[in-house]
C-alpha cells in the first residue's frame, strides 16, 4: 500500500468529519436504559448500531441491534442491566468522497461494580537509577498497592549492558512464575531498547521500528536472521497478540532539557503521584486537532462529551489544562523543553515521532513536561482505541487492545484507509497502570487503640460526590490487603476487633459513583495508609510550609524546602506544580531553580512532603527574579558601494530588554569617513579609492555598551560594462551584496 508522507499542515490535510462519528452515551437508571446519541449526519445517512459485553474481543459483535435512518440520531437500548458494562459500535456507510465510511466506539453502563483487584504488575527499574530514585519508587510501589495492584518490583541492567532478549526472558520467567500471570509491565528508565522490522508507518524512508511489544509478547518467536540485533518482523509473530499490558518511561537522551535524566525521572514520578492522589487538580476537558487521528478524536468526544471537548491543538495547552489531547503537533522535540504543555494523556502524531529512542524525541518530550504529561502514544497508524477508559480501565489496557487489533480478529475497524494492525511499532510511553478518573482520597488516616481494639478514623474526602469508604488491613505495608468492611462505611471511622500480634497496616479508600459521558461505575481513590503497633503507635504525616527566594535574572538559586515529621521519619520532597518561567531540579530538600533565559518577574511552585506512608502539600514557594541589564549585541555586516559615492548604512544591534539604543563609532574607516549619530550613518569613501575598508561601532543602552561590531565595505569602481562589473566584483567575497547607485 502506498502511504503519503505526513505533511506539516496535517490538521487541515482533509475534512475529518468525512471519517467521523461523534457519539455519547446517556444512561437512565429507572427504568434502566442506555441512549446512544451521535452528531448530525447528512440526508440519506444510515447509522448501524452493534453491541457486545465489555471485555469481549475479536469478531464478537454479532448481529446489528438497529439501523437508524436520517434524521434520527439516537438509539435507545432498553435491554440493559445495572452493573453490566457494554461496548457499542456505530457504523456509517460510504456516502461520497467527502463523506467516507466511519465507525465509532463507546463503552456504557450504569452502576458498574467496584474493581478492587487489578492483577499483578511487574515494575522494572533500571539499576543505575534505582538507588537515587528509591524514595520516589517506594512511593510509586505503595501507590500501585493502593490502587489494587499486586506489585512485583525488580531492577535490571541499563541499555547497552544487557540485551533485549535477556530482558524479555527475565519478564517471561516472572510471568510464568506468577499465579495467573502478569497483567501489566512498567519499564522505568533506560532499559534495553529493542527494534524490529524495516518499514515506514509514517510514510518516509523504511527503517527498523522501536518495538516494546517485544516485551509484551510472552509466547511469540522473534527471529534475527542476520544477527544484527534488529528482529526481522514488521508485525507481531505467531498468533499476532501480546499477552500483557506494557508502558515505558525512558527519559535519557533529552539534551534540550535543562535538567538531566535522573531529574526528569524524578519529575515524572512526582507527577504520577500527584495525579493519582489528587494533589494536582484534574480538568475534565479534552482537546483534539488532527485530521489523521479521526478515531482518536471520536474517543476524546466519547470520554468527555461534546460540550467538554474542544477543537483546538496543543498550542492551547500552554495555557489551558486538558485531561486528554490529540494533535499533530510540533515535530521538533527540542522545542518541547519549553512548550510546558498541560495535557495528561496525549496522542502526538507526526513524522518521525514514533522512533522514540531518538534524541529529543517528541513523544518522550510529552512525558518530560514539567507539571503535566503522563502518557503519550503515536496515533492514526494504527488508530488507538481508548474509549474503555470511560468505564475505569487503564491506559495500558487500551494499549493492549490497540496492539492486538488486526484484520484477522475483526475487533476494531481501521479508519482513514490506513491499516497497520499488529505492527511492531505500537508503543505506549508512560505508566500503563494509570486510569482516567481520580477520586480525592481521605485527607488523613489515624489508627489508635480503643479498648483492646483498633479504631481507624479519617478526615473526609474533599470530593463532594464521595459517598462512603472502604477499610483494609495488611501485615506488611506493601503486602496483600484484606477489606474489613462487608458494606461501604458511610462515616469516617471503623472499629477493627481483630486480635493483633504485631504491627498492622491500615488503608482507607474513598468511594463514589463515577458519572461521566460513558455512564456510571463505582470508583475508588488511591489508598491512604497508616499503621498501629502493639504499643499503640501510628504514623504522623509530614508537614511543610510556604517559602520564598530571590535570584537575579539568568542566575540559578538553590532553595531549601521546609519539611518536618512528628515521628522523626525521613521526609521526602517532590514537585506538584512546577514554575511557569523556570525549571527545578533537585533531591531531598535542596532544589535548584533556574529561570528561563532573560526572564524576570515573580514565579511560584508548589511542593509536596512525604514519608513512607503519607504525603501532603508542603507549601508554595514564591521566587522573585530581579531584572539585570543585558548588554546590547551589535551585528557585523558587509556592504558594497561604489567608488566616490556616499552610501547610507543602517547599523544593527539588539537588546533583549528592548531598551532604546544609541550608536557610536569606535574605530573610523581608514579610507573614508562615517557621519551620523543614530543607527543610520553615511559612509563616504576617499576620492578615487577602490578596495576594502572597515569601521567598527558599538551600541549602548546607557548602562552597558556592546562589544564592537565590524562593518566591512567593498568599494567598487563604477562599472561601464557587464564585464567590468564582473571584474570589479572579484574584489569582494562571494557573499557580498551589490548595492550600486542608480
C-alpha positions as CSV (number, residue, x, y, z in Angstrom):
1,X,0.0,0.0,0.0
2,X,1.3,3.5,-0.8
3,X,1.3,5.8,2.1
4,X,1.8,9.5,1.6
5,X,4.4,11.1,3.9
6,X,2.9,13.3,6.6
7,X,2.7,17.0,5.9
8,X,3.4,19.7,8.4
9,X,-0.1,21.1,8.0
10,X,-1.7,17.7,8.8
11,X,-4.5,19.3,10.8
12,X,-6.0,20.5,7.5
13,X,-5.0,17.5,5.4
14,X,-8.6,16.6,4.9
15,X,-12.0,17.2,6.3
16,X,-12.0,15.0,9.3
17,X,-15.8,14.8,9.6
18,X,-15.7,12.8,6.4
19,X,-14.3,9.9,8.5
20,X,-16.0,10.6,11.9
21,X,-19.0,9.8,14.1
22,X,-19.1,11.6,17.4
23,X,-21.0,9.6,19.9
24,X,-22.0,9.9,23.5
25,X,-23.9,7.8,26.0
26,X,-26.7,8.9,28.3
27,X,-27.8,6.4,31.0
28,X,-31.1,6.2,32.9
29,X,-31.3,4.0,36.0
30,X,-35.0,3.6,36.3
31,X,-36.2,2.0,34.1
32,X,-32.7,1.1,33.0
33,X,-31.8,2.3,29.5
34,X,-28.8,3.5,27.6
35,X,-29.3,6.1,24.9
36,X,-26.5,6.3,22.3
37,X,-26.5,9.7,20.6
38,X,-24.4,10.9,17.7
39,X,-23.8,14.1,15.8
40,X,-26.0,15.3,12.9
41,X,-25.5,13.4,9.6
42,X,-26.4,14.2,6.0
43,X,-29.7,13.4,4.4
44,X,-29.7,9.7,3.4
45,X,-27.3,8.5,6.0
46,X,-27.9,5.4,8.0
47,X,-26.1,4.5,11.2
48,X,-26.0,0.9,12.2
49,X,-25.7,0.0,15.9
50,X,-23.9,-3.1,17.4
51,X,-23.3,-4.1,21.0
52,X,-21.3,-6.6,22.9
53,X,-20.3,-7.1,26.5
54,X,-17.3,-5.0,27.7
55,X,-14.1,-7.1,27.5
56,X,-15.1,-9.3,24.6
57,X,-12.5,-9.3,21.8
58,X,-12.3,-10.3,18.2
59,X,-15.3,-10.8,15.9
60,X,-17.9,-10.9,18.7
61,X,-20.2,-8.0,17.7
62,X,-22.9,-10.3,16.4
63,X,-26.0,-9.0,14.5
64,X,-26.9,-5.4,14.4
65,X,-29.2,-4.1,17.1
66,X,-30.7,-1.4,14.8
67,X,-30.3,0.6,11.6
68,X,-31.2,4.2,12.3
69,X,-32.2,6.4,9.4
70,X,-31.6,10.1,9.0
71,X,-32.8,12.4,10.5
72,X,-32.9,10.3,13.7
73,X,-29.5,10.3,15.6
74,X,-30.2,8.3,18.7
75,X,-30.7,4.7,19.6
76,X,-32.3,3.7,22.9
77,X,-31.2,0.4,24.3
78,X,-33.7,-0.9,26.9
79,X,-32.3,-4.4,27.1
80,X,-29.7,-3.5,29.6
81,X,-28.9,-4.4,33.2
82,X,-27.4,-2.2,36.0
83,X,-23.9,-3.4,36.9
84,X,-23.1,-4.6,33.4
85,X,-20.8,-2.6,31.0
86,X,-21.5,-2.7,27.3
87,X,-19.4,-1.7,24.3
88,X,-21.2,-0.2,21.3
89,X,-20.1,0.1,17.7
90,X,-21.7,2.6,15.3
91,X,-21.1,2.3,11.6
92,X,-21.9,4.7,8.8
93,X,-21.5,3.5,5.2
94,X,-19.8,5.3,2.4
95,X,-21.8,8.2,1.0
96,X,-19.4,10.1,-1.3
97,X,-15.8,11.1,-1.5
98,X,-16.4,13.8,1.1
99,X,-18.3,11.5,3.5
100,X,-16.5,8.2,3.8
101,X,-17.5,5.2,5.8
102,X,-17.0,5.8,9.5
103,X,-17.0,3.8,12.7
104,X,-17.3,5.0,16.3
105,X,-17.0,3.1,19.6
106,X,-18.2,3.9,23.1
107,X,-18.4,2.0,26.4
108,X,-21.5,2.5,28.5
109,X,-23.1,1.1,31.7
110,X,-24.8,2.1,34.9
111,X,-23.7,1.3,38.4
112,X,-20.9,-0.9,37.2
113,X,-19.3,-2.6,40.2
114,X,-16.1,-1.6,42.0
115,X,-12.9,-3.2,40.8
116,X,-10.8,-3.9,43.9
117,X,-8.1,-6.2,42.4
118,X,-6.4,-5.2,39.1
119,X,-3.9,-8.1,38.8
120,X,-0.1,-8.2,39.1
121,X,2.2,-5.5,37.7
122,X,5.9,-6.0,37.2
123,X,7.8,-2.8,37.9
124,X,11.2,-3.0,36.4
125,X,13.6,-0.1,37.4
126,X,16.9,0.5,35.5
127,X,19.5,-0.5,38.1
128,X,21.8,2.6,37.8
129,X,18.8,4.9,38.6
130,X,17.3,2.8,41.3
131,X,19.4,4.0,44.3
132,X,18.9,7.7,43.7
133,X,15.2,7.3,42.9
134,X,14.5,4.9,45.8
135,X,12.2,7.2,47.7
136,X,10.1,8.0,44.7
137,X,10.0,4.4,43.5
138,X,9.0,3.3,47.0
139,X,6.1,5.8,46.9
140,X,5.1,4.5,43.4
141,X,5.1,1.0,44.8
142,X,2.7,2.0,47.6
143,X,0.5,3.9,45.1
144,X,0.2,0.8,43.0
145,X,-0.8,-1.3,46.0
146,X,-3.3,1.4,46.9
147,X,-4.9,1.1,43.5
148,X,-5.5,-2.7,43.9
149,X,-2.3,-4.0,42.2
150,X,-0.1,-6.8,43.4
151,X,3.4,-5.5,42.7
152,X,6.5,-7.4,41.7
153,X,9.4,-5.0,41.8
154,X,12.8,-5.7,40.2
155,X,15.8,-3.9,38.8
156,X,17.5,-4.7,35.6
157,X,20.6,-3.6,33.6
158,X,20.8,-0.5,31.5
159,X,20.5,-0.4,27.7
160,X,23.8,-1.3,26.2
161,X,24.9,-3.6,29.1
162,X,22.2,-6.2,28.6
163,X,20.3,-7.4,25.5
164,X,16.6,-7.1,24.8
165,X,16.5,-10.9,24.7
166,X,17.7,-11.0,28.2
167,X,15.1,-8.5,29.5
168,X,12.4,-10.4,27.7
169,X,13.4,-13.7,29.2
170,X,13.5,-12.0,32.6
171,X,9.9,-10.8,32.1
172,X,8.8,-14.2,30.7
173,X,10.2,-16.0,33.7
174,X,8.3,-13.8,36.2
175,X,5.2,-14.1,34.1
176,X,5.4,-17.9,34.2
177,X,6.0,-17.9,38.0
178,X,3.2,-15.5,38.8
179,X,-0.2,-17.2,39.6
180,X,-2.5,-16.1,36.8
181,X,0.4,-14.4,35.0
182,X,1.3,-10.8,34.8
183,X,-1.3,-8.2,33.8
184,X,1.0,-5.3,33.3
185,X,4.7,-4.4,32.9
186,X,6.0,-0.9,33.8
187,X,9.5,-0.3,32.4
188,X,11.1,2.6,34.3
189,X,14.4,4.1,33.0
190,X,16.7,3.3,30.1
191,X,16.2,-0.4,30.0
192,X,17.3,-2.3,26.8
193,X,15.7,-0.7,23.8
194,X,14.6,-3.1,21.1
195,X,13.9,-2.7,17.3
196,X,12.3,-4.9,14.7
197,X,11.3,-4.9,11.1
198,X,12.1,-2.5,8.3
199,X,9.0,-0.4,7.4
200,X,7.7,3.1,7.3
201,X,4.4,3.7,9.1
202,X,4.9,7.5,8.8
203,X,5.3,7.3,5.0
204,X,9.0,8.2,5.0
205,X,12.1,6.0,4.5
206,X,11.8,2.4,5.7
207,X,13.8,1.7,8.8
208,X,13.8,-0.5,11.9
209,X,10.9,0.2,14.4
210,X,11.2,0.8,18.1
211,X,9.2,-2.2,19.3
212,X,8.4,-2.6,23.0
213,X,5.7,-5.0,22.1
214,X,8.5,-7.5,22.1
215,X,8.4,-7.4,25.9
216,X,4.6,-7.8,26.0
217,X,4.6,-10.9,23.8
218,X,5.0,-13.8,26.1
219,X,4.9,-16.7,23.6
220,X,5.9,-15.4,20.1
221,X,9.1,-16.5,18.3
222,X,11.1,-13.4,17.3
223,X,13.9,-14.1,14.8
224,X,17.0,-12.1,13.9
225,X,18.1,-13.8,10.7
226,X,21.2,-11.7,10.1
227,X,22.3,-11.4,13.7
228,X,22.4,-7.6,13.5
229,X,20.5,-7.0,16.7
230,X,17.3,-6.0,14.9
231,X,14.5,-8.5,14.8
232,X,13.0,-9.4,11.4
233,X,9.3,-8.9,11.7
234,X,7.2,-5.9,10.8
235,X,4.3,-7.5,12.6
236,X,3.8,-9.5,15.8
237,X,4.8,-13.1,15.2
238,X,2.7,-16.2,15.7
239,X,-0.8,-15.5,16.9
240,X,-0.1,-11.8,16.5
241,X,-1.1,-11.0,20.0
242,X,0.6,-9.6,23.1
243,X,-0.3,-11.1,26.5
244,X,0.4,-8.2,28.9
245,X,-0.1,-4.5,29.1
246,X,3.1,-2.6,28.9
247,X,4.4,1.0,29.1
248,X,7.8,2.6,29.4
249,X,9.1,5.8,30.9
250,X,12.6,6.4,29.4
251,X,13.9,10.0,29.6
252,X,17.5,9.6,28.6
253,X,18.7,11.5,25.6
254,X,16.8,14.7,26.0
255,X,19.7,17.2,25.9
256,X,17.5,20.2,25.2
257,X,16.1,20.0,28.7
258,X,17.9,22.0,31.4
259,X,17.8,19.0,33.8
260,X,19.3,15.5,33.5
261,X,17.8,12.1,33.1
262,X,17.6,11.4,36.8
263,X,15.9,14.7,37.4
264,X,13.4,14.0,34.6
265,X,12.6,10.6,36.0
266,X,12.1,12.1,39.5
267,X,9.9,14.8,37.9
268,X,7.8,12.1,36.2
269,X,7.3,10.1,39.4
270,X,6.2,13.2,41.2
271,X,3.6,13.9,38.5
272,X,2.4,10.3,38.6
273,X,1.9,10.5,42.4
274,X,0.3,14.0,42.3
275,X,-2.2,12.8,39.7
276,X,-3.2,9.6,41.4
277,X,-3.6,11.2,44.8
278,X,-5.5,14.3,43.8
279,X,-2.7,16.7,44.9
280,X,-2.9,18.2,41.4
281,X,-6.5,19.2,40.3
282,X,-7.7,17.5,37.1
283,X,-9.6,19.3,34.4
284,X,-12.4,17.2,32.8
285,X,-11.8,18.8,29.3
286,X,-10.3,17.1,26.2
287,X,-8.9,18.7,23.1
288,X,-8.3,17.5,19.5
289,X,-6.7,18.9,16.4
290,X,-5.5,16.3,13.9
291,X,-7.3,15.2,10.8
292,X,-5.3,12.0,10.7
293,X,-6.5,10.9,14.2
294,X,-10.2,10.8,13.5
295,X,-11.0,7.7,15.6
296,X,-8.9,9.2,18.5
297,X,-11.0,12.4,18.1
298,X,-14.2,10.5,18.4
299,X,-12.9,8.8,21.6
300,X,-12.0,12.2,23.1
301,X,-15.6,13.2,22.5
302,X,-16.9,9.8,23.8
303,X,-14.9,10.3,27.1
304,X,-15.8,13.9,27.9
305,X,-18.8,14.7,25.8
306,X,-19.2,17.2,23.0
307,X,-19.5,20.2,25.4
308,X,-16.2,19.4,27.2
309,X,-14.2,18.5,24.1
310,X,-12.5,21.5,22.4
311,X,-11.5,21.6,18.7
312,X,-8.1,23.1,19.4
313,X,-4.5,21.9,19.4
314,X,-1.6,21.7,21.9
315,X,-0.7,25.4,21.5
316,X,-3.9,26.0,23.6
317,X,-2.5,23.6,26.2
318,X,0.3,26.0,27.0
319,X,-2.3,28.0,29.0
320,X,-5.3,25.5,29.4
321,X,-5.3,22.1,31.1
322,X,-6.7,19.1,29.3
323,X,-7.2,15.6,30.6
324,X,-6.8,14.0,27.1
325,X,-5.4,15.6,23.9
326,X,-5.0,14.6,20.3
327,X,-2.8,16.6,17.9
328,X,-0.4,16.5,15.0
329,X,2.0,18.8,16.9
330,X,5.5,20.2,16.7
331,X,7.9,17.8,15.0
332,X,10.9,19.3,16.7
333,X,11.2,17.6,20.0
334,X,13.8,20.0,21.4
335,X,11.1,22.7,21.5
336,X,9.1,20.6,24.0
337,X,11.7,21.6,26.7
338,X,9.9,25.0,26.9
339,X,6.4,24.3,25.5
340,X,5.1,23.5,29.0
341,X,2.1,21.7,27.7
342,X,-0.7,20.8,30.1
343,X,-2.1,17.5,28.8
344,X,-2.2,14.4,31.0
345,X,-2.9,11.7,28.3
346,X,-1.9,12.5,24.8
347,X,-1.8,11.3,21.2
348,X,1.0,13.1,19.4
349,X,1.0,12.1,15.8
350,X,3.5,13.2,13.1
351,X,6.5,12.2,11.1
352,X,9.4,10.6,12.9
353,X,7.9,10.8,16.4
354,X,7.3,7.1,16.6
355,X,11.0,6.5,16.6
356,X,11.0,7.3,20.3
357,X,14.6,6.4,21.0
358,X,15.8,9.4,19.1
359,X,17.4,12.4,20.8
360,X,14.9,15.0,22.0
361,X,12.1,12.7,20.7
362,X,8.7,14.5,20.8
363,X,6.7,11.5,22.3
364,X,9.1,11.2,25.2
365,X,9.1,15.0,25.4
366,X,5.4,14.9,26.3
367,X,6.4,12.9,29.4
368,X,9.1,15.4,30.3
369,X,6.7,18.4,30.5
370,X,7.1,20.0,33.9
371,X,3.7,19.6,35.7
372,X,1.6,17.5,33.2
373,X,2.2,14.8,30.7
374,X,1.7,11.2,31.9
375,X,1.3,9.1,28.8
376,X,1.8,9.5,25.0
377,X,1.1,7.4,22.0
378,X,1.5,7.8,18.3
379,X,-2.0,7.5,16.8
380,X,-3.7,7.1,13.4
381,X,-1.4,4.3,12.1
382,X,-3.0,2.4,13.6
383,X,-5.8,4.2,15.3
384,X,-5.7,4.0,19.1
385,X,-8.8,2.8,21.0
386,X,-9.0,4.3,24.4
387,X,-12.8,4.7,24.9
388,X,-12.5,1.9,27.5
389,X,-11.1,4.4,30.0
390,X,-14.5,5.9,30.3
391,X,-15.5,2.9,32.4
392,X,-12.4,2.8,34.6
393,X,-9.9,0.8,32.5
394,X,-6.2,1.7,32.4
395,X,-4.3,3.3,29.6
396,X,-2.3,0.1,29.5
397,X,-5.4,-1.9,28.7
398,X,-6.1,0.4,25.8
399,X,-2.6,-0.1,24.5
400,X,-3.1,-3.9,24.8
401,X,-6.3,-3.8,22.8
402,X,-4.8,-1.5,20.2
403,X,-1.7,-3.7,19.8
404,X,-3.9,-6.8,19.4
405,X,-6.2,-5.2,16.8
406,X,-5.7,-6.6,13.3
407,X,-7.7,-7.8,10.4
408,X,-7.9,-11.4,11.3
409,X,-9.6,-10.6,14.6
410,X,-12.3,-8.3,13.4
411,X,-12.1,-6.4,16.7
412,X,-12.0,-2.7,15.8
413,X,-12.3,-1.3,12.3
414,X,-9.4,0.7,10.7
415,X,-10.1,4.3,9.7
416,X,-8.6,6.8,7.2
417,X,-7.7,4.0,4.8
418,X,-4.5,3.2,6.8
419,X,-4.2,-0.1,8.4
420,X,-1.2,-1.2,10.5
421,X,-2.9,-3.7,12.8
422,X,-0.5,-5.9,14.6
423,X,2.5,-3.7,13.8
424,X,5.6,-3.9,16.0
425,X,5.8,-0.1,16.2
426,X,2.8,0.4,18.5
427,X,4.3,1.7,21.8
428,X,3.0,3.3,24.9
429,X,5.1,6.0,26.6
430,X,4.2,6.3,30.2
431,X,2.8,4.4,33.2
432,X,0.5,1.7,31.9
433,X,-1.4,1.4,35.2
434,X,-2.9,4.9,35.1
435,X,-6.6,5.5,34.9
436,X,-8.5,8.5,33.7
437,X,-10.7,9.3,36.7
438,X,-9.3,10.1,40.1
439,X,-11.2,10.4,43.4
440,X,-9.9,12.7,46.1
441,X,-8.8,10.4,48.9
442,X,-9.5,10.8,52.6
443,X,-7.1,13.5,53.7
444,X,-5.6,11.8,56.7
445,X,-5.9,8.3,58.3
446,X,-5.3,7.6,62.0
447,X,-5.2,4.3,63.9
448,X,-5.4,4.2,67.7
449,X,-6.0,1.6,70.5
450,X,-9.6,1.6,71.8
451,X,-10.4,-1.0,74.5
452,X,-8.1,-3.5,73.0
453,X,-9.4,-2.9,69.5
454,X,-8.1,-0.6,66.8
455,X,-10.1,2.5,65.9
456,X,-9.4,3.6,62.4
457,X,-10.5,7.2,61.6
458,X,-10.0,9.6,58.8
459,X,-10.8,13.1,57.6
460,X,-13.5,13.1,54.9
461,X,-12.6,13.4,51.2
462,X,-12.8,16.9,49.8
463,X,-14.8,15.4,46.9
464,X,-18.5,16.2,47.5
465,X,-19.5,13.2,45.4
466,X,-17.8,10.7,47.7
467,X,-20.5,8.6,49.5
468,X,-18.5,6.1,51.6
469,X,-15.2,4.4,52.3
470,X,-13.5,1.0,52.4
471,X,-11.1,0.0,55.1
472,X,-8.3,-2.6,54.5
473,X,-5.7,-4.2,56.7
474,X,-2.3,-6.0,56.0
475,X,0.6,-7.3,57.9
476,X,3.2,-5.7,55.6
477,X,2.9,-2.1,54.3
478,X,3.2,-3.2,50.6
479,X,1.7,-6.6,51.1
480,X,-1.8,-8.1,50.4
481,X,-4.6,-6.1,51.9
482,X,-7.9,-7.5,53.1
483,X,-11.1,-5.4,53.0
484,X,-12.6,-5.4,56.5
485,X,-16.0,-3.9,56.0
486,X,-18.7,-6.0,54.4
487,X,-20.5,-3.0,53.2
488,X,-19.1,0.5,52.5
489,X,-18.6,2.7,55.6
490,X,-20.7,5.8,55.4
491,X,-18.9,7.6,58.3
492,X,-15.3,8.4,59.0
493,X,-14.3,5.7,61.4
494,X,-14.2,1.9,61.7
495,X,-13.6,-0.3,64.7
496,X,-11.3,-3.3,64.0
497,X,-11.8,-6.1,66.5
498,X,-9.0,-8.3,65.1
499,X,-6.6,-9.7,67.7
500,X,-3.3,-8.3,66.7
501,X,0.0,-10.0,67.4
502,X,2.3,-7.3,66.0
503,X,2.3,-4.2,63.8
504,X,-0.6,-4.0,61.3
505,X,-1.2,-1.5,58.5
506,X,-4.4,0.1,57.5
507,X,-5.5,1.5,54.2
508,X,-8.6,3.6,53.6
509,X,-10.1,4.5,50.2
510,X,-12.9,6.9,49.3
511,X,-15.7,5.6,47.1
512,X,-18.0,7.3,44.7
513,X,-20.2,6.6,41.8
514,X,-18.2,8.0,38.9
515,X,-20.6,9.6,36.4
516,X,-19.3,10.6,33.0
517,X,-20.1,10.5,29.4
518,X,-20.0,6.7,29.4
519,X,-22.5,6.3,32.2
520,X,-21.5,5.4,35.8
521,X,-19.3,3.0,37.7
522,X,-18.1,2.6,41.3
523,X,-14.7,4.2,41.6
524,X,-12.2,4.3,44.4
525,X,-9.5,6.8,45.4
526,X,-5.9,6.0,45.9
527,X,-5.3,4.3,49.3
528,X,-4.2,6.3,52.3
529,X,-2.1,4.4,54.8
530,X,-1.3,4.3,58.5
531,X,0.0,1.7,60.9
532,X,-0.7,0.6,64.5
533,X,1.9,-1.1,66.7
534,X,1.1,-3.3,69.7
535,X,2.0,-0.3,71.8
536,X,-0.5,1.9,70.0
537,X,1.9,4.0,67.9
538,X,1.0,5.1,64.5
539,X,2.4,7.3,61.7
540,X,2.2,11.1,61.8
541,X,2.1,12.6,58.3
542,X,4.8,15.1,57.5
543,X,4.2,18.8,57.0
544,X,5.9,21.7,55.3
545,X,5.4,25.5,54.9
546,X,5.5,28.2,52.3
547,X,8.8,29.8,51.3
548,X,10.4,32.4,49.2
549,X,13.6,33.1,47.3
550,X,15.2,35.8,45.3
551,X,17.6,35.5,42.4
552,X,18.9,37.8,39.7
553,X,17.8,37.2,36.1
554,X,19.7,34.4,34.4
555,X,21.1,33.1,37.7
556,X,20.1,29.9,39.4
557,X,19.0,29.8,43.0
558,X,19.4,26.9,45.5
559,X,16.2,26.7,47.5
560,X,15.9,24.8,50.8
561,X,12.4,23.4,51.3
562,X,10.9,23.1,54.7
563,X,9.6,19.7,56.0
564,X,9.1,18.1,59.4
565,X,7.8,14.8,60.6
566,X,6.4,14.3,64.2
567,X,7.7,10.7,64.3
568,X,11.2,11.8,63.2
569,X,10.8,9.9,59.9
570,X,12.9,11.0,56.9
571,X,10.9,13.5,54.8
572,X,10.9,13.3,51.1
573,X,10.2,16.3,48.8
574,X,8.7,16.5,45.3
575,X,7.0,18.9,43.0
576,X,3.3,19.2,42.5
577,X,3.1,22.3,40.3
578,X,6.3,23.3,38.6
579,X,7.2,27.0,37.9
580,X,5.9,28.6,34.7
581,X,9.1,30.5,34.0
582,X,11.9,28.2,35.0
583,X,13.0,24.7,35.8
584,X,13.5,22.9,39.1
585,X,15.9,20.0,39.7
586,X,16.9,18.5,43.0
587,X,16.6,15.8,45.6
588,X,15.9,15.8,49.3
589,X,15.1,19.3,50.5
590,X,17.6,21.2,48.3
591,X,16.2,22.2,44.9
592,X,17.8,24.4,42.2
593,X,15.5,26.9,40.4
594,X,16.8,28.0,37.0
595,X,14.8,30.8,35.5
596,X,14.2,30.9,31.7
597,X,16.8,32.9,29.8
598,X,16.3,36.7,30.1
599,X,13.1,36.4,32.1
600,X,12.4,38.4,35.2
601,X,9.3,38.7,37.5
602,X,7.6,36.6,40.1
603,X,7.3,32.8,39.7
604,X,5.8,30.1,42.0
605,X,5.9,26.4,42.5
606,X,4.1,24.0,44.8
607,X,5.8,21.1,46.5
608,X,4.8,18.0,48.4
609,X,6.2,16.3,51.5
610,X,6.0,12.6,52.1
611,X,7.2,9.8,54.4
612,X,7.0,6.1,53.8
613,X,3.1,6.1,54.3
614,X,1.7,9.6,53.7
615,X,2.1,12.6,51.5
616,X,0.7,16.1,51.6
617,X,1.1,19.5,50.1
618,X,4.1,21.1,51.7
619,X,3.6,24.6,50.6
620,X,4.0,27.3,47.9
621,X,7.4,28.8,47.2
622,X,7.5,32.3,45.6
623,X,10.6,33.1,43.6
624,X,11.3,36.7,42.7
625,X,13.7,37.0,39.7
626,X,15.1,40.5,39.8
627,X,15.9,42.2,36.4
628,X,19.5,42.8,35.4
629,X,20.6,44.9,32.5
630,X,21.5,42.9,29.5
631,X,24.4,44.1,27.3
632,X,23.3,45.0,23.8
633,X,24.7,43.0,20.9
634,X,26.0,44.7,17.8
635,X,25.9,42.9,14.5
636,X,28.7,42.6,11.9
637,X,27.7,43.2,8.3
638,X,29.2,43.6,4.8
639,X,28.3,46.4,2.5
640,X,29.2,47.0,-1.2
641,X,29.3,50.6,-2.5
642,X,30.6,52.5,-5.5
643,X,33.8,54.5,-5.9
644,X,33.5,58.2,-4.9
645,X,29.8,57.7,-4.0
646,X,28.4,58.1,-0.4
647,X,26.5,55.1,1.0
648,X,23.7,55.2,3.7
649,X,24.2,52.3,6.1
650,X,21.8,51.1,8.8
651,X,23.7,49.8,11.9
652,X,22.2,46.7,13.5
653,X,22.1,45.9,17.2
654,X,19.7,44.1,19.6
655,X,18.8,44.3,23.2
656,X,16.8,41.6,25.0
657,X,15.5,44.2,27.4
658,X,14.2,46.3,24.4
659,X,15.9,49.4,25.7
660,X,16.4,52.3,23.4
661,X,19.9,52.2,21.9
662,X,22.5,54.8,20.9
663,X,25.3,54.1,18.5
664,X,28.9,55.2,18.4
665,X,31.8,54.7,16.0
666,X,34.6,53.1,17.9
667,X,37.1,52.8,15.1
668,X,36.7,55.0,12.0
669,X,37.4,53.7,8.5
670,X,40.9,54.0,7.0
671,X,39.9,55.0,3.6
672,X,36.8,57.2,4.1
673,X,34.6,58.8,6.6
674,X,31.4,57.9,8.6
675,X,29.0,60.6,9.6
676,X,25.8,60.4,11.6
677,X,24.9,59.8,15.3
678,X,21.9,57.4,15.0
679,X,21.6,53.9,13.6
680,X,21.6,55.5,10.1
681,X,25.1,56.6,9.2
682,X,26.6,57.6,5.9
683,X,29.9,56.2,4.6
684,X,31.9,58.3,2.1
685,X,34.9,56.6,0.5
686,X,38.0,58.7,-0.1
687,X,38.0,60.2,-3.6
688,X,39.2,57.6,-6.1
689,X,39.6,54.8,-3.6
690,X,38.8,51.3,-4.7
691,X,39.1,48.3,-2.4
692,X,38.1,47.1,1.1
693,X,37.6,49.4,4.1
694,X,36.2,48.7,7.6
695,X,34.9,50.6,10.6
696,X,33.7,49.5,14.0
697,X,30.8,50.6,16.0
698,X,29.1,49.7,19.4
699,X,25.6,50.1,20.8
700,X,24.8,51.3,24.3
701,X,21.6,51.3,26.3
702,X,23.0,53.9,28.7
703,X,24.1,51.4,31.2
704,X,26.2,49.0,29.2
705,X,28.0,49.1,25.9
706,X,28.2,46.2,23.4
707,X,31.3,44.6,22.1
708,X,32.3,46.4,18.9
709,X,31.0,45.0,15.6
710,X,32.7,45.4,12.2
711,X,31.2,46.9,9.1
712,X,33.2,45.7,6.0
713,X,32.9,47.9,2.9
714,X,33.8,46.7,-0.6
715,X,34.3,49.9,-2.7
716,X,33.9,49.0,-6.4
717,X,34.8,51.1,-9.4
718,X,31.8,52.4,-11.2
719,X,31.3,49.7,-13.9
720,X,31.0,50.7,-17.6
721,X,30.0,47.3,-18.9
722,X,28.9,43.9,-17.6
723,X,32.4,42.5,-18.0
724,X,33.8,45.4,-16.0
725,X,31.2,44.7,-13.3
726,X,32.2,41.1,-13.1
727,X,35.8,42.0,-12.8
728,X,35.0,44.6,-10.1
729,X,33.0,42.1,-8.1
730,X,36.1,39.8,-7.9
731,X,37.5,42.3,-5.3
732,X,34.9,41.3,-2.7
733,X,33.8,38.0,-1.2
734,X,31.1,35.8,-2.9
735,X,28.7,36.7,-0.1
736,X,28.8,40.5,-0.8
737,X,25.5,42.1,-1.7
738,X,25.9,44.7,-4.5
739,X,24.2,48.0,-3.9
740,X,25.1,50.3,-6.8
741,X,24.0,53.8,-7.3
742,X,21.3,54.0,-9.9
